[in-house]
Amino acid sequence: MIYVSRQEHFNAAHKLYNPAWSEERNKEVFGPCANTNWHGHNFDLIVTVKGQPSPETGFVVDLKALSTLIREHIISQVDHKNLNLDVPFMSGKLASTENLVLAFWDILVRELPRITTAQLHCIKLYETPRNFVEYYGE
């Protein structure tokens, strides 16, 4: 099995806030991430697919096609946006990195078969250089 990854980047704002809780509880749990006026991140998204190289191209996936797919179906929806307010697939969800990666997975599982027979293996989403979430579809 060969694993191939593509990294993309986007900037977005969000607020961690549970509307069922008081202001005090939100600040206690989420700290400055519950800031009334939002806060932002420079996100890095790494998408990994797995499969066998094509005998015709030697590729598991055409990385240009994978990049285009990610940019069209994910990056264009979230880049320079407020994840809480501007992103339809995050509507009604807490805008945590964990929930964001789950939404990205759903999009990629749906769209990936249009460009490859490779399977989605992992999504890694860096919120900061030291904080990231990995998801394997489990």
Contacts in CASP RR format, 6 or more apart in sequence:
PFRMAT RR
TARGET T0000
AUTHOR 0000-0000-0000
METHOD contacts of the structure
MODEL  1
MIYVSRQEHFNAAHKLYNPAWSEERNKEVFGPCANTNWHGHNFDLIVTVK
GQPSPETGFVVDLKALSTLIREHIISQVDHKNLNLDVPFMSGKLASTENL
VLAFWDILVRELPRITTAQLHCIKLYETPRNFVEYYGE
1 50 0 8 1.000
1 51 0 8 1.000
1 52 0 8 1.000
2 50 0 8 1.000
2 51 0 8 1.000
2 52 0 8 1.000
2 53 0 8 1.000
2 60 0 8 1.000
3 48 0 8 1.000
3 49 0 8 1.000
3 50 0 8 1.000
3 51 0 8 1.000
3 60 0 8 1.000
3 121 0 8 1.000
4 48 0 8 1.000
4 49 0 8 1.000
4 50 0 8 1.000
4 59 0 8 1.000
4 60 0 8 1.000
4 61 0 8 1.000
4 63 0 8 1.000
4 66 0 8 1.000
4 118 0 8 1.000
5 46 0 8 1.000
5 47 0 8 1.000
5 48 0 8 1.000
5 49 0 8 1.000
6 46 0 8 1.000
6 47 0 8 1.000
6 63 0 8 1.000
6 66 0 8 1.000
6 67 0 8 1.000
6 70 0 8 1.000
7 44 0 8 1.000
7 45 0 8 1.000
7 46 0 8 1.000
7 47 0 8 1.000
8 44 0 8 1.000
8 45 0 8 1.000
8 47 0 8 1.000
8 67 0 8 1.000
8 70 0 8 1.000
8 71 0 8 1.000
8 74 0 8 1.000
8 75 0 8 1.000
9 42 0 8 1.000
9 43 0 8 1.000
9 44 0 8 1.000
9 45 0 8 1.000
10 43 0 8 1.000
10 45 0 8 1.000
10 75 0 8 1.000
10 78 0 8 1.000
10 79 0 8 1.000
10 80 0 8 1.000
11 40 0 8 1.000
11 41 0 8 1.000
11 42 0 8 1.000
11 43 0 8 1.000
11 79 0 8 1.000
11 80 0 8 1.000
12 40 0 8 1.000
12 41 0 8 1.000
12 43 0 8 1.000
12 78 0 8 1.000
12 79 0 8 1.000
12 80 0 8 1.000
12 81 0 8 1.000
12 82 0 8 1.000
12 83 0 8 1.000
13 38 0 8 1.000
13 39 0 8 1.000
13 40 0 8 1.000
13 41 0 8 1.000
13 81 0 8 1.000
13 82 0 8 1.000
13 83 0 8 1.000
14 38 0 8 1.000
14 39 0 8 1.000
14 40 0 8 1.000
14 41 0 8 1.000
14 82 0 8 1.000
14 83 0 8 1.000
14 84 0 8 1.000
14 95 0 8 1.000
15 33 0 8 1.000
15 34 0 8 1.000
15 35 0 8 1.000
15 36 0 8 1.000
15 38 0 8 1.000
15 39 0 8 1.000
15 84 0 8 1.000
15 95 0 8 1.000
16 26 0 8 1.000
16 30 0 8 1.000
16 33 0 8 1.000
16 34 0 8 1.000
16 94 0 8 1.000
16 95 0 8 1.000
16 96 0 8 1.000
17 26 0 8 1.000
17 30 0 8 1.000
17 34 0 8 1.000
17 84 0 8 1.000
17 94 0 8 1.000
18 25 0 8 1.000
18 26 0 8 1.000
18 29 0 8 1.000
18 94 0 8 1.000
21 29 0 8 1.000
26 34 0 8 1.000
27 34 0 8 1.000
32 39 0 8 1.000
33 39 0 8 1.000
38 82 0 8 1.000
38 84 0 8 1.000
41 127 0 8 1.000
41 128 0 8 1.000
43 78 0 8 1.000
43 125 0 8 1.000
43 126 0 8 1.000
43 127 0 8 1.000
44 125 0 8 1.000
44 126 0 8 1.000
45 70 0 8 1.000
45 74 0 8 1.000
45 75 0 8 1.000
45 104 0 8 1.000
45 123 0 8 1.000
45 124 0 8 1.000
45 125 0 8 1.000
45 126 0 8 1.000
46 122 0 8 1.000
46 123 0 8 1.000
46 124 0 8 1.000
46 125 0 8 1.000
46 126 0 8 1.000
47 66 0 8 1.000
47 70 0 8 1.000
47 108 0 8 1.000
47 120 0 8 1.000
47 122 0 8 1.000
47 123 0 8 1.000
48 120 0 8 1.000
48 121 0 8 1.000
48 122 0 8 1.000
48 123 0 8 1.000
48 124 0 8 1.000
49 60 0 8 1.000
49 61 0 8 1.000
49 66 0 8 1.000
49 112 0 8 1.000
49 116 0 8 1.000
49 118 0 8 1.000
49 119 0 8 1.000
49 120 0 8 1.000
49 121 0 8 1.000
50 60 0 8 1.000
50 118 0 8 1.000
50 119 0 8 1.000
50 121 0 8 1.000
51 60 0 8 1.000
51 117 0 8 1.000
51 118 0 8 1.000
51 119 0 8 1.000
52 60 0 8 1.000
53 59 0 8 1.000
53 60 0 8 1.000
54 60 0 8 1.000
60 116 0 8 1.000
60 118 0 8 1.000
61 115 0 8 1.000
61 116 0 8 1.000
61 118 0 8 1.000
62 115 0 8 1.000
62 116 0 8 1.000
65 115 0 8 1.000
65 116 0 8 1.000
66 115 0 8 1.000
66 116 0 8 1.000
69 108 0 8 1.000
69 111 0 8 1.000
69 112 0 8 1.000
69 114 0 8 1.000
69 115 0 8 1.000
70 108 0 8 1.000
73 107 0 8 1.000
73 108 0 8 1.000
73 111 0 8 1.000
74 104 0 8 1.000
74 107 0 8 1.000
74 108 0 8 1.000
77 87 0 8 1.000
77 88 0 8 1.000
77 89 0 8 1.000
78 87 0 8 1.000
78 100 0 8 1.000
81 87 0 8 1.000
83 90 0 8 1.000
83 95 0 8 1.000
83 100 0 8 1.000
84 90 0 8 1.000
84 95 0 8 1.000
89 103 0 8 1.000
89 106 0 8 1.000
89 107 0 8 1.000
90 99 0 8 1.000
90 100 0 8 1.000
90 103 0 8 1.000
93 99 0 8 1.000
93 103 0 8 1.000
97 125 0 8 1.000
97 127 0 8 1.000
97 131 0 8 1.000
97 132 0 8 1.000
97 133 0 8 1.000
98 133 0 8 1.000
100 125 0 8 1.000
100 133 0 8 1.000
101 123 0 8 1.000
101 125 0 8 1.000
101 133 0 8 1.000
101 134 0 8 1.000
101 135 0 8 1.000
102 135 0 8 1.000
104 123 0 8 1.000
104 125 0 8 1.000
105 120 0 8 1.000
105 123 0 8 1.000
105 135 0 8 1.000
105 137 0 8 1.000
108 120 0 8 1.000
108 123 0 8 1.000
109 120 0 8 1.000
112 118 0 8 1.000
112 119 0 8 1.000
112 120 0 8 1.000
120 137 0 8 1.000
121 136 0 8 1.000
122 134 0 8 1.000
122 135 0 8 1.000
122 136 0 8 1.000
123 134 0 8 1.000
123 135 0 8 1.000
124 132 0 8 1.000
124 133 0 8 1.000
124 134 0 8 1.000
124 135 0 8 1.000
125 132 0 8 1.000
125 133 0 8 1.000
126 132 0 8 1.000
127 133 0 8 1.000
END
